């Protein structure tokens, strides 16, 4: 940690040939109000408009590209990340660009960037302006009045209303040393990186890490939230609120996810797609924050298949709750997860995220410890966790598609109590 309070995480990978430079900031849509919703994402756009040393986007990007990199960023609900891959000889320049854009941005072209963001939003709405994005709809239904329910990009009304004063105030609150982590992964040492980090981030002001109020998630299921939209298919998602990634129950949830969906031979693809042909694809995933999480199953299908598909998914989940997991399935999930962790170590970007991004919220765990947690799990552990979280009272189904499919979803969910208890 630097005297300013800025945390620096390096991951030494002498076996690799490229470097990833990344800056993680604990700020996203959950740190906004209804009035300022979208300001974190808008600020991300504005950073690319130039900084004191690199006064326009052309010069900024050209300097990064000359080092073999490409400047990029992403805003999420709980954090933001700015990053570029680079040749090992370009680490100093890449860090200097990231440091200057995040500590001395020009913050110009506000109205132009607002128009660009409004264009981006069109991917999430229909011709009536209604939100039809599954992720947005799920988060709103699960988290209700909590800031995690707000859209990352904001609403057209909130973005149009954002002022430069509000943007600057948000920047001054969030882009401080205590709220940022600089992470570098590649074939170089911590000692070699530190002079470049100190120089690049010499202008970062001191300040404390942001904090958040934990969500109180409603589990009054099973329920269906459906948006009628005249499309050929129905997009759907089954959501179960769970726990944060570092919770003791998280390893078992991760293995359950892999038993369900980890290749075409896994239960969901086999039961839903290969065996019954109810959809082209269906998948399971887990999304976690530092204080909450969701277990999700989603896909798309013909409207006439929705009811049967949901029922077959629920039946598949019921087998997990009954502990009908073979030793072979468990071993396969454990082995493939361990292999996945090994594969991560070949990617500078993944290593930056594992050790640097996590550091915004808690100390990162080692790969060996993670593997040990997974190896220790038994079928009985997975059964207990499935019964605890994959229950009818936690079930939320969100759908977007032809209105006639809504009744099929509602009829199918009536079977949830019998199948999931």
N, C-alpha and C positions, 0 to 999 in steps of 0.2 A: 504494500500500500504506500502511495506517495504521501508526502506531508500534507497535501491538500485534502486527503481523504479518498483520492481516486484509487480504486482497486485495479490491479493489473494481474492478469492470469496468463501464463504462457504454458504451452504444451509442447515439449521437445519431441520431435519425430524425425530422427536422423535418417530413417529409412525412406522418407518421402522427398519429393523434389519441388513441391510448391508450398506456398504459405497462404494462410487465411488471416486477414486482419479484420477484426470485428469490434464494434462498440455496442454494448447492450445498455439500455436505459429503462429504468422501471417507470414507464409511463405509457398509458394506452387509454382506450375509451372508458375503462373503469375509474380513471382518475379525472373524469370530466363531469360536468353538470348537464342537465337537459339543454340549457342555454348554450353551452360551449361544446356540445357533442360533435365530434369530428375534428376538434382542434389539433389533436395529436397527429392525426393522419395528414391534415393540411400542413402542419409544421414540417412533417417529413418531406412533403413536396417542396416546400420553400427552401429547405436546406440545399437543394440541388440547383437553386438559382444563383449561387455564388457566395463567396465569403471574402474576407478582407484580402487574403493573399491570392485567392483564385476568384476574381470578381465576376465571372459568368460561367454558365454551365458548360460551354464549349471548352474553355481553358481547364476547368476543373476535371472534366471527363477525359480530355486529351492527356493530361498529366498522369492519370491513373492508367489509361490504356497503354501509355508508353512503357509501363512497368509490367505489361502482360495481364492487367486486371480489367475489371469492369465494376464500376461503382453501383451499389444497389442498396435497397432498404426495404423493410417491412414493418408495418404497424400492426400490433395485435391488441387484444383486450387488456392485457396486463403489462405489456412491455413493447419496446421498439428496438430494432436492430439495424445497424448500418455496417456494411461490410464490403470487402473486395478481396478476391484472390490476387496474388501477386507473385512474381519471381522473387527468389530470396534476396536478390540484389536491390529490389524495389521496396523493401519493407519500410525504410525511412521515409521515402516519398509518400507511400500509401498512408502511413500513419499521420504524416503532416497534413495531408488533404482531409482525412477524417477528423483530425483534431481541429483544423481551422473551420471546417463547415459546421461543426457542432458547438464551437465556442465563440466564433465570430462571424455568424451568418449575416448576409446583407438583408434578408427578409424582404425582398422586393417582388414585384409582379403578383401581389396578393389576389387581385381580381381575376387575373388570368388563371392562376392555379385553382381558384374557387370554381371557375368554369370547367376546368379539366376534371376536378373531383366530381362535379355534378354530372359530367359525362360518364365517369366511371360508375356512378350509382345506377345508371340505366340498366346495367346488367342484373340488378337485384330487384327491379320493379316491373310491373306489367304496364300496359298502355293506359291504365287508370291511375298509375302512380302507387299502386299497392305493393308492399314488400312481398315478394314471392321467393326469397332466398331461404332455403331450408335451415341453414345455420342460424341466421338472424331470427327466424320464427321460433326455433327450438330454444335459443337462449332467452328470448323474451318470455316464452311460456314457462320456462324453468325458474328464471331468476326474477321475474315480475318487476318490482320497483327497485331492485338493486342495480347499481351501475353496470354490472356484468350483462344486464339485459340490453344495454344500449348498443347500437350499431357502431362498428369501428369507423366507418366513413362518415357517420352522422346522418342527419336527415337533410333534405333540400332546404328546409326552413332554417335549421340551425347553422348550416354551412353558409347560406346566403347572409345570415346575420352576423357572422364573425367579423370582428374588427381587428385592425393591426394592433391595437392596444391589448386586446384579449390574447392574441397570438404571442406578443412579447411577454405578457405576464405569465403565460403558460411555459414559455421557454425559460424564463428566469427562475421559475419554481422547480422545474424538472431537470434541466440540464446543468446540474451541479455535481461536484466531485463525489459526494456521498451516494448519489443516485445513479452512478454510471460504473460500468465495468469494461475495461479494455482487455481484449483477449487476442492472443497471437498464437497460432499453431503452425509448426513447420520445422524444418531442419536447422534450427538455430537455438541458442541458449537464452535463458532468462536474462542473464547478465548482458548479453549482446543486444537484447531488445530494449532494455530499460532506458538508455540514453535517448533513443528515438521517441519513446513514449513521453518522457519528461519534457523533451523539446516540443513535441506536437501538442501536448495538452497543458502547456505552461499557462495558458489563459483561462483554464477552467476555474470558475469560482468555487469556493468551498460551500458546502451545504449538506443537509441531511437527506437520508433516503426517505422516499415517500412511503406511506403506509396506507392500508385499506381496511375497510370494515368487511368482515367475512359475511358471505351470503347465508341467509336462512332459506333453504330450498324447500318448497312445498312438495310433499309426497302424497297428495290426495288423489292418487290414480285408482284404477286405470282411466285415462281420458284421451280424447282425440281432438286435435286442433286441425281444422281442414280449411284450405283456401281454394275456392273454385276457380279454375283457370282452364280455358278451352285449349287444351293441348292434346297431343296424341297419346301421351303417357302420363302416369302418375309418378311424381317423385315422392318418396316417403322416407321417414326416419323414425326409428324406435329409440327413445332416450330413457336412460335410467340415471338419476343423479347418484354419484359415488363419492370418492374422496380424493385428496391431493396425492401427488406422485410419491411423496415421502411418507405417506401413511402406512402403517403396518399391513393393511389389507391390500395395498397396491400391487405387490408382486403376484398374488393369487389372481387378481383381476386381470393382470397382463397375460398370465398363462391361460385364463379362460378365454380371453380374446383370441389367442392363438389357436386354441382348440377349435374355436368357431370358424376362424378365417385366417389361414396362414398357408395359402396355396390352394390349387384347385381340388386337392384331395381332402381338404378340411370339410367340416360338417355343413356350414352354410352353402358354399358353392356346390357341394355334392347334392345336398338335399333339395335345394331350391332351384338350381340351374341345371345341373347334369341329370338328376334323376327325374325331376318333374317339369322342367322347362317353363317355370313360372316367371322368369326374368332373364335378361341377358347377363346381368351381374348383380351381386349383392355382397356387401362387405361390412365388417365390424371394425370399430376404431374406439380409441379412448382419447379424450381430451382432458388435460389437467391444468389447474392453476395451483398456486401455492396453498390455497385454502379450500379448494373444491375440485370436483371432477365430474365427467359424464362418460357413461358407457353407451355407445351408439351403434345402431345397425341401420344401414341405409341402402337405397338402390332406386330403381325405376322399373315400372312394369306397365302392361296394358291395363286399362281401368277394370276390365272384367276379371283380372287375375288378383286384384289387390286383396280382397277378403281372404281368399285361400292362401295367398302368400303370407299374409300376417299370421294366419293360424298355423301354418307350417313353421314359421320362425318361432312362434311361441312354443310349439311342440318341441322344437330343437332345444330351446332354452330349458324346457321342463326336464329334458334328459340330464342336463348339467345339474339342476337342482336336486335331481334324484341320485346324483353321484354316479351316473352311468358313463364313466370315463375310464377307459382301459389303461392299464399300466403302459401299454405301447403308445397310446395317444399322449399321455403325460410326458413320457420320455421324449417323444418327438418334439413336443412343444418346448420342453426345457432345452433340448439340443439345438433346435433352430433359433431360439432366443439367444443362447450363448454364441452361436455362430454370428448372429446379427450384431452382437456386441463386439465381436472380433472384427467384423467388416467395418464398423464405425471407425475403428482405429486406423483405417486406411484413408480416411477423409479428413483433411484439415478443418473443413467447415463443420462437420459433425463434432469433432473434438472441441472446437471453439464453443459450440452450443452446449455440449455436455458439461464442460468445466467452467466456461465463462458465463453463459447465459443463466445457468442455474445459480451462480454465485450472487445474482441479484436478490435471491430469496433465501438461500441457505447454502451451507458448504456442500459441494458436490461429492458424491460417493464414488469410490473406485469401481472399475469394471469387475475386479475380482470379488469385491463385496456383493455387487449386484448378482453375479453368477452364483455365489454361495447362497444368497437368499432364494434364488429360483430352484437350485438343486435340493434345498431342504423341504420343499413343498410336497405334500402327498395328495392323493385323490380326495381324502377326507377333508383336507384344507380347502380344496377347490369347491367341493360340495357345500361346505359351510358358507363360503363367500358368495357362491351363486344363490343360495337361499337367502342370504342377507340383503343382497343388492338387486338381483334380477327377479324382483317380485312384482306382483300385480299392482300393489299400492304405489310403487315407484314408477310405473310405466306411463310414459307420455308418447303418443303417436302423432306426428306432424305429417300432413300430406298436402301436396299442391297438384291439382289436376282437374279433370272433368268432374262436374258436380255429381254425376251419377255414381261415382266411386265412393263418395263420402259415406253413404249408407252401408256399403260393403265393409268399410273400415270400422264403422261403429258396431256393426253386427259381429265382426271378428273380435273386437276388443271385449265384447261381452263374455267371450270364452276365456279371457285372461285370468279371471279369478279362479276358474276351475283348473286351468293349466299351470298357473304360477303360484297359486295359493294366496 
